[in-house]
Amino acid sequence: MKHKYLFVAVLLTVLLLAGMGVTRLYVSVETSQKEELKIVTSFYPMYIAVCNVVGEAEGVTVTNLSEPKTGCMHDYQLSPEDMKTLSQADVFVVNGGGIESFLGDVAQQYPNLTIIDACQGMELLGEEEDEGHAGEDAEDEHDHDGANAHVWMSIERYMAQLDNITSGLAQLDDVRGELYRENANSYKARLQALKEEAAELSDTVRGVGIVLFHEAYAYVVEDYGMQVIDILNLDEERQVSAGEVAQLIANIRDNGVTVVLAEELYGKDMGEIIEEATDAKVYYLDTLNRGTYERDSYLRGMEENIRILKEAFAE
């Protein structure tokens, strides 16, 4: 009988410990789930920026909404798969400035989804001519009425975008906030080195007249202090008339323009026409809105752009 009571006592103890273990496991799983953070980015430049801010932070996943070769998002249409991805996200990081034309739909469909606007607080090129553009559309407070939002093409402004992203993520996820800030500062130190290299070149090209075949390069012009003589914003839908070509050629000749900046994907044909008709040479820069998913891809792309600009203005 004595052994029977002892057996029952041991059995109850084992069951109690097992129950405590299951409870701890349940609490641990629940805690782990709460600590997970799912970040979705709108397109390539934002994905690379977020990946550098997040680094190796545990429990954080970063998913890009569009393919790395998509390019700008002006006319991007959300797919059912995109909507599913957004429905599972904790935060959506966008460039802003009107590039993500679908943003109003996302905000309406997922009112509880946190959206971090990397252009928050920035004055975009072209906005100074659009008085009262901000805040007038109640459905989309991120709309900048067609202003040029290719701000990642400016190293200084890209660093400001990183600050907005880091601040937004740290505010949402204070557990990893300090890690985000450390990662961002480390990345910005490397960007600062590129900025200083670009500053050396700006001493040579400041005030030089230049023609652009893509509005993204307006931020390059701003960084280097060059002067835009003419701009022809080429993309897959742009149809250029014979009159526009004639006027462009005249502007290049009349202003003694020797350098044209273009994107090879859409500007190659026009570039060949200009090189045949004028003394200008066309140089093709990376718009940095598509590429591979390596964290250093923006740095490598900007380094190559600086190299090409040095070649273009070499004495």
C-alpha positions as CSV (number, residue, x, y, z in Angstrom):
1,M,0.0,0.0,0.0
2,K,2.9,2.3,0.9
3,H,4.4,1.7,-2.5
4,K,1.1,2.4,-4.2
5,Y,0.9,5.9,-2.6
6,L,4.6,6.5,-3.5
7,F,3.8,5.6,-7.1
8,V,0.8,7.9,-7.3
9,A,2.9,10.8,-5.8
10,V,5.7,10.3,-8.3
11,L,3.1,10.1,-11.2
12,L,1.4,13.3,-10.1
13,T,4.8,15.1,-9.8
14,V,5.7,14.0,-13.3
15,L,2.4,15.2,-14.7
16,L,2.8,18.5,-12.9
17,L,6.3,19.0,-14.3
18,A,5.2,18.0,-17.8
19,G,2.3,20.5,-17.6
20,M,4.6,23.3,-16.5
21,G,6.9,22.4,-19.4
22,V,4.1,22.5,-21.9
23,T,2.9,25.9,-20.5
24,R,6.4,27.3,-20.8
25,L,6.7,26.0,-24.3
26,Y,3.3,27.6,-25.2
27,V,4.4,30.9,-23.7
28,S,7.7,30.7,-25.4
29,V,6.0,30.1,-28.8
30,E,3.5,32.9,-28.2
31,T,6.3,35.3,-27.2
32,S,8.4,34.3,-30.3
33,Q,5.4,34.8,-32.5
34,K,4.8,38.3,-31.1
35,E,8.5,39.2,-31.6
36,E,8.4,38.3,-35.3
37,L,8.3,41.3,-37.7
38,K,7.2,40.9,-41.3
39,I,8.4,43.8,-43.5
40,V,7.2,44.3,-47.0
41,T,8.9,46.8,-49.4
42,S,7.3,48.3,-52.5
43,F,10.2,48.0,-54.9
44,Y,14.0,47.5,-55.3
45,P,15.6,50.6,-53.8
46,M,13.4,50.3,-50.7
47,Y,14.2,46.6,-50.4
48,I,18.0,47.2,-50.4
49,A,17.7,50.1,-48.0
50,V,15.6,48.0,-45.5
51,C,17.9,45.0,-45.8
52,N,20.8,47.2,-44.8
53,V,18.9,48.6,-41.8
54,V,17.6,45.2,-40.7
55,G,20.9,43.4,-41.2
56,E,20.9,40.0,-39.4
57,A,18.2,40.8,-36.9
58,E,16.5,37.6,-35.8
59,G,12.8,37.2,-36.3
60,V,12.6,39.8,-39.0
61,T,11.7,38.9,-42.6
62,V,11.9,41.3,-45.5
63,T,9.9,40.7,-48.7
64,N,9.9,42.8,-51.8
65,L,6.5,43.3,-53.4
66,S,7.7,43.5,-57.0
67,E,10.4,41.6,-58.8
68,P,13.9,43.0,-58.7
69,K,13.7,43.8,-62.4
70,T,10.4,45.7,-62.3
71,G,11.8,49.2,-62.2
72,C,9.7,52.2,-61.1
73,M,6.2,51.6,-59.8
74,H,4.3,54.4,-61.5
75,D,2.0,52.1,-63.4
76,Y,2.3,49.0,-61.3
77,Q,-0.9,47.0,-60.7
78,L,-1.3,45.0,-57.5
79,S,-1.8,41.3,-58.1
80,P,-3.9,39.0,-55.8
81,E,-0.6,37.6,-54.6
82,D,0.6,41.1,-53.7
83,M,-2.6,41.7,-51.7
84,K,-2.0,38.4,-49.9
85,T,1.5,39.4,-49.1
86,L,0.4,42.8,-47.7
87,S,-2.4,41.1,-45.7
88,Q,0.3,39.2,-43.8
89,A,2.7,42.2,-43.3
90,D,3.3,44.2,-40.1
91,V,4.8,47.2,-42.0
92,F,5.0,48.4,-45.6
93,V,8.0,50.5,-46.5
94,V,7.5,52.7,-49.6
95,N,9.5,55.3,-51.4
96,G,6.5,57.7,-51.5
97,G,6.4,60.9,-53.4
98,G,3.7,59.4,-55.7
99,I,5.8,56.6,-57.2
100,E,3.6,53.9,-55.7
101,S,0.4,54.9,-57.5
102,F,-1.5,52.1,-55.8
103,L,-0.8,53.3,-52.2
104,G,-4.2,54.8,-51.7
105,D,-5.8,51.4,-52.4
106,V,-3.5,49.7,-49.9
107,A,-4.2,52.2,-47.2
108,Q,-8.0,51.8,-47.8
109,Q,-7.8,48.0,-48.0
110,Y,-5.5,47.6,-44.9
111,P,-6.2,50.5,-42.6
112,N,-4.2,48.9,-39.7
113,L,-1.1,48.3,-41.8
114,T,1.8,50.6,-40.8
115,I,3.2,52.4,-43.8
116,I,6.6,54.0,-43.6
117,D,7.1,56.7,-46.3
118,A,10.8,57.1,-47.0
119,C,10.2,60.5,-48.5
120,Q,8.4,61.8,-45.5
121,G,9.4,65.4,-44.8
122,M,11.4,65.9,-48.0
123,E,10.8,68.5,-50.6
124,L,11.0,66.8,-53.9
125,L,12.3,68.3,-57.1
126,G,9.5,70.1,-58.9
127,E,7.4,70.6,-55.8
128,E,8.4,74.2,-55.4
129,E,6.3,74.9,-58.5
130,D,3.3,72.9,-57.1
131,E,2.1,75.1,-54.2
132,G,-0.5,73.4,-52.0
133,H,0.1,69.9,-53.4
134,A,0.5,68.2,-50.0
135,G,-2.3,67.0,-47.9
136,E,-5.1,67.8,-50.3
137,D,-6.0,64.2,-51.1
138,A,-7.6,62.7,-48.0
139,E,-7.3,59.2,-49.4
140,D,-3.6,59.4,-50.2
141,E,-1.5,61.7,-48.0
142,H,1.6,60.4,-49.8
143,D,0.7,61.8,-53.1
144,H,3.1,64.5,-54.4
145,D,1.1,65.5,-57.5
146,G,3.6,64.2,-60.1
147,A,6.8,65.6,-58.4
148,N,10.0,63.9,-59.2
149,A,10.4,61.3,-56.5
150,H,13.5,59.5,-57.7
151,V,15.3,60.7,-54.6
152,W,17.5,57.6,-54.1
153,M,19.6,58.8,-57.1
154,S,20.9,61.5,-54.7
155,I,23.3,60.0,-52.1
156,E,22.5,62.7,-49.6
157,R,18.7,62.2,-50.0
158,Y,19.0,58.5,-50.0
159,M,20.7,58.8,-46.6
160,A,17.7,60.9,-45.5
161,Q,15.5,58.1,-46.7
162,L,17.4,55.6,-44.5
163,D,16.9,57.9,-41.5
164,N,13.1,57.8,-42.1
165,I,13.1,54.0,-42.5
166,T,15.2,53.5,-39.5
167,S,13.2,55.8,-37.3
168,G,9.9,54.2,-38.5
169,L,11.1,50.7,-37.8
170,A,12.6,51.5,-34.5
171,Q,9.4,53.2,-33.4
172,L,7.4,50.1,-34.4
173,D,9.9,47.6,-33.0
174,D,11.7,49.1,-30.0
175,V,13.2,45.7,-29.1
176,R,15.5,45.9,-32.1
177,G,15.5,49.6,-32.4
178,E,19.1,50.1,-31.3
179,L,20.3,47.4,-33.7
180,Y,18.5,49.1,-36.6
181,R,20.2,52.4,-35.8
182,E,23.6,50.7,-35.6
183,N,23.1,49.0,-38.9
184,A,21.9,52.2,-40.5
185,N,24.9,54.2,-39.2
186,S,27.3,51.6,-40.5
187,Y,25.7,51.7,-44.0
188,K,25.6,55.5,-44.0
189,A,29.3,55.6,-43.2
190,R,29.9,53.8,-46.5
191,L,27.5,56.0,-48.3
192,Q,29.3,59.1,-46.9
193,A,32.5,57.9,-48.5
194,L,30.7,57.8,-51.9
195,K,29.3,61.2,-51.2
196,E,32.8,62.6,-50.6
197,E,34.0,61.1,-53.8
198,A,31.2,62.7,-55.7
199,A,31.9,66.0,-54.0
200,E,35.4,66.0,-55.5
201,L,33.9,65.6,-59.0
202,S,31.3,68.3,-58.4
203,D,34.1,70.9,-58.2
204,T,34.9,70.1,-61.8
205,V,31.4,69.9,-63.3
206,R,29.6,72.6,-61.3
207,G,27.6,74.8,-63.7
208,V,28.2,72.6,-66.7
209,G,25.2,72.4,-69.1
210,I,23.8,68.9,-69.6
211,V,20.9,67.1,-71.2
212,L,19.0,64.3,-69.6
213,F,17.0,61.4,-71.0
214,H,15.5,60.4,-67.7
215,E,14.0,62.5,-64.9
216,A,15.8,60.4,-62.2
217,Y,19.1,62.1,-63.3
218,A,17.8,65.5,-62.1
219,Y,18.9,64.4,-58.7
220,V,22.4,63.6,-60.0
221,V,22.5,67.1,-61.5
222,E,21.4,68.6,-58.2
223,D,24.1,66.7,-56.3
224,Y,26.9,67.8,-58.7
225,G,25.6,71.3,-59.3
226,M,25.3,70.9,-63.0
227,Q,22.8,72.8,-65.1
228,V,19.9,71.1,-67.0
229,I,19.7,72.4,-70.6
230,D,17.0,70.0,-71.7
231,I,15.3,66.9,-70.4
232,L,13.5,64.2,-72.4
233,N,12.0,61.7,-70.0
234,L,12.1,58.4,-72.0
235,D,10.3,55.2,-71.0
236,E,8.6,52.2,-72.6
237,E,5.5,54.3,-73.5
238,R,7.2,57.6,-74.5
239,Q,6.6,58.4,-78.2
240,V,9.0,61.2,-79.3
241,S,8.0,63.3,-82.3
242,A,10.3,64.5,-85.1
243,G,9.8,68.1,-83.8
244,E,11.0,67.2,-80.4
245,V,14.1,65.5,-81.7
246,A,14.9,68.6,-83.9
247,Q,14.4,70.9,-80.9
248,L,16.6,68.7,-78.7
249,I,19.4,68.7,-81.3
250,A,19.1,72.5,-81.6
251,N,19.4,72.9,-77.9
252,I,22.4,70.7,-77.7
253,R,24.2,72.6,-80.5
254,D,23.2,76.1,-79.3
255,N,24.3,75.5,-75.8
256,G,27.5,73.6,-76.6
257,V,26.4,70.5,-74.6
258,T,28.9,67.7,-74.8
259,V,27.4,65.2,-72.3
260,V,24.0,63.6,-72.3
261,L,22.9,61.2,-69.5
262,A,20.6,58.4,-70.4
263,E,19.3,55.0,-69.3
264,E,20.4,52.4,-71.7
265,L,17.1,50.4,-71.6
266,Y,15.0,53.2,-73.0
267,G,17.6,55.7,-74.2
268,K,19.9,53.8,-76.5
269,D,18.1,54.5,-79.8
270,M,17.8,58.2,-79.1
271,G,21.3,58.3,-77.9
272,E,22.6,57.0,-81.2
273,I,20.6,59.7,-83.0
274,I,22.1,62.4,-80.9
275,E,25.6,61.2,-81.2
276,E,25.2,61.1,-85.0
277,A,23.7,64.6,-85.2
278,T,25.8,66.5,-82.6
279,D,29.2,66.6,-81.0
280,A,27.7,65.4,-77.7
281,K,28.4,61.9,-76.3
282,V,25.8,59.9,-74.5
283,Y,26.7,58.2,-71.2
284,Y,24.4,55.6,-69.7
285,L,23.9,55.6,-65.9
286,D,22.1,53.1,-63.8
287,T,18.8,54.5,-62.4
288,L,19.3,52.0,-59.5
289,N,15.6,51.0,-59.5
290,R,16.4,47.4,-60.4
291,G,19.1,44.9,-59.9
292,T,20.2,42.0,-57.7
293,Y,19.2,41.5,-54.1
294,E,22.7,41.8,-52.6
295,R,22.9,44.4,-49.8
296,D,25.8,46.1,-51.5
297,S,24.1,46.4,-54.9
298,Y,23.2,50.1,-54.4
299,L,26.7,50.9,-53.4
300,R,28.2,49.1,-56.4
301,G,25.7,50.8,-58.7
302,M,26.5,54.3,-57.4
303,E,30.2,53.6,-57.6
304,E,29.9,52.7,-61.2
305,N,27.8,55.8,-61.9
306,I,30.5,58.0,-60.3
307,R,33.1,56.2,-62.5
308,I,31.1,56.9,-65.6
309,L,30.7,60.6,-64.7
310,K,34.4,60.9,-64.1
311,E,35.0,59.4,-67.6
312,A,32.4,61.8,-69.1
313,F,34.0,64.9,-67.8
314,A,37.6,63.8,-67.9
315,E,39.8,66.5,-69.4
